[in-house]
Amino acid sequence: QVQLVESGGGLVQAGGSLRLSCAASRSIFSFDVMGWYRQAPGKQRELVATITGGGSTKYADSVKGRFTISGDNAKNTVYLQMNSLKPEDTAVYYCAATRLGYINWGQGTQVTVSS
């Protein structure tokens, strides 16, 4: 079992930036993939971005060019830099760590973008 603790959420105006952090209780290299998902009210949870141990990244089309995922294994932490935020980015953002098909979830952090 791994503990994932997200931080960095908050309220920001449209066009602003936030950086989310996900601190893991063990090395992020011990996972196949780490990622960020989000869930807006009344909507399904959706993938935002993922990163592998080799540094390969993937992004949802809706955030490409605006969000950047990165990892710091020395700190057991994965980041999500979010720029040019839009009201439709408002959601609870969850960190996920996947190994052998099993997903560990963090508790989530709220991001609210005002227009």
C-alpha positions as CSV (number, residue, x, y, z in Angstrom):
1,Q,0.0,0.0,0.0
2,V,1.2,3.5,-0.8
3,Q,0.1,6.8,0.6
4,L,-0.4,9.7,-1.8
5,V,-0.9,13.2,-0.5
6,E,-1.9,16.0,-2.9
7,S,-1.4,19.7,-2.2
8,G,-1.4,22.9,-4.1
9,G,-5.0,23.3,-5.1
10,G,-6.9,26.5,-4.5
11,L,-8.9,29.3,-6.1
12,V,-7.4,31.1,-9.1
13,Q,-8.6,33.5,-11.8
14,A,-8.9,32.4,-15.4
15,G,-5.5,32.7,-17.1
16,G,-3.7,32.0,-13.8
17,S,-1.4,29.2,-12.8
18,L,-1.2,26.6,-10.1
19,R,1.2,23.8,-9.3
20,L,-0.1,20.6,-7.8
21,S,2.2,18.2,-5.8
22,C,1.7,14.6,-5.0
23,A,4.0,13.2,-2.3
24,A,4.3,9.4,-2.3
25,S,5.3,7.3,0.7
26,R,7.8,5.4,-1.4
27,S,9.8,5.9,-4.6
28,I,7.8,7.0,-7.6
29,F,10.0,4.7,-9.7
30,S,8.4,1.7,-8.0
31,F,5.3,2.4,-10.0
32,D,4.6,1.7,-13.7
33,V,2.8,5.0,-14.2
34,M,1.9,8.0,-12.1
35,G,-0.7,10.4,-13.1
36,W,-3.2,13.1,-12.4
37,Y,-7.0,12.7,-12.9
38,R,-9.8,15.1,-12.3
39,Q,-13.5,15.0,-11.5
40,A,-15.8,17.9,-12.0
41,P,-19.3,17.9,-10.3
42,G,-21.7,15.6,-12.1
43,K,-19.0,14.3,-14.4
44,Q,-16.9,11.2,-14.6
45,R,-13.3,11.1,-13.4
46,E,-11.0,11.8,-16.4
47,L,-7.3,11.4,-17.1
48,V,-5.4,14.6,-17.2
49,A,-1.7,13.5,-17.5
50,T,0.6,10.6,-16.9
51,I,4.3,10.0,-16.6
52,T,6.3,6.7,-16.6
53,G,9.5,5.9,-14.8
54,G,11.3,6.5,-18.1
55,G,9.9,10.0,-18.3
56,S,7.4,9.4,-21.1
57,T,4.3,11.7,-20.7
58,K,0.8,11.8,-22.0
59,Y,-1.8,14.5,-21.8
60,A,-5.5,14.8,-22.4
61,D,-6.2,16.9,-25.5
62,S,-8.0,19.5,-23.3
63,V,-4.8,20.4,-21.4
64,K,-2.0,19.9,-24.0
65,G,0.2,22.9,-24.2
66,R,-1.1,24.3,-20.9
67,F,-0.3,21.6,-18.3
68,T,3.1,19.8,-17.6
69,I,3.6,16.7,-15.5
70,S,7.0,16.0,-14.0
71,G,8.5,13.8,-11.3
72,D,11.3,14.2,-8.7
73,N,12.3,10.8,-7.4
74,A,14.6,12.3,-4.8
75,K,11.5,13.8,-3.2
76,N,9.1,10.9,-4.1
77,T,6.9,13.6,-5.6
78,V,5.0,14.1,-8.9
79,Y,4.0,17.6,-10.0
80,L,1.4,19.1,-12.3
81,Q,2.1,22.6,-13.5
82,M,-1.1,24.1,-14.7
83,N,-0.9,27.4,-16.8
84,S,-3.5,29.4,-18.6
85,L,-6.2,27.9,-16.4
86,K,-9.8,28.0,-17.6
87,P,-13.1,27.8,-15.7
88,E,-13.6,24.4,-17.3
89,D,-10.5,23.1,-15.4
90,T,-12.4,23.4,-12.2
91,A,-12.5,20.0,-10.5
92,V,-11.1,17.9,-7.8
93,Y,-7.7,16.7,-8.9
94,Y,-6.5,13.2,-7.9
95,C,-3.0,11.7,-7.9
96,A,-2.8,8.1,-9.0
97,A,0.0,5.6,-8.8
98,T,-0.4,2.4,-10.9
99,R,1.5,-0.8,-10.6
100,L,0.6,-4.2,-12.2
101,G,-2.8,-2.8,-13.1
102,Y,-3.7,-1.7,-9.6
103,I,-4.4,2.0,-9.0
104,N,-3.7,3.8,-5.7
105,W,-5.5,7.1,-5.3
106,G,-4.8,10.2,-3.3
107,Q,-7.5,12.0,-1.4
108,G,-7.8,14.8,-4.0
109,T,-7.3,18.5,-4.0
110,Q,-9.8,21.1,-5.2
111,V,-9.0,23.5,-8.0
112,T,-11.4,26.3,-8.7
113,V,-10.9,28.7,-11.6
114,S,-13.1,31.8,-11.6
115,S,-14.0,33.6,-14.8
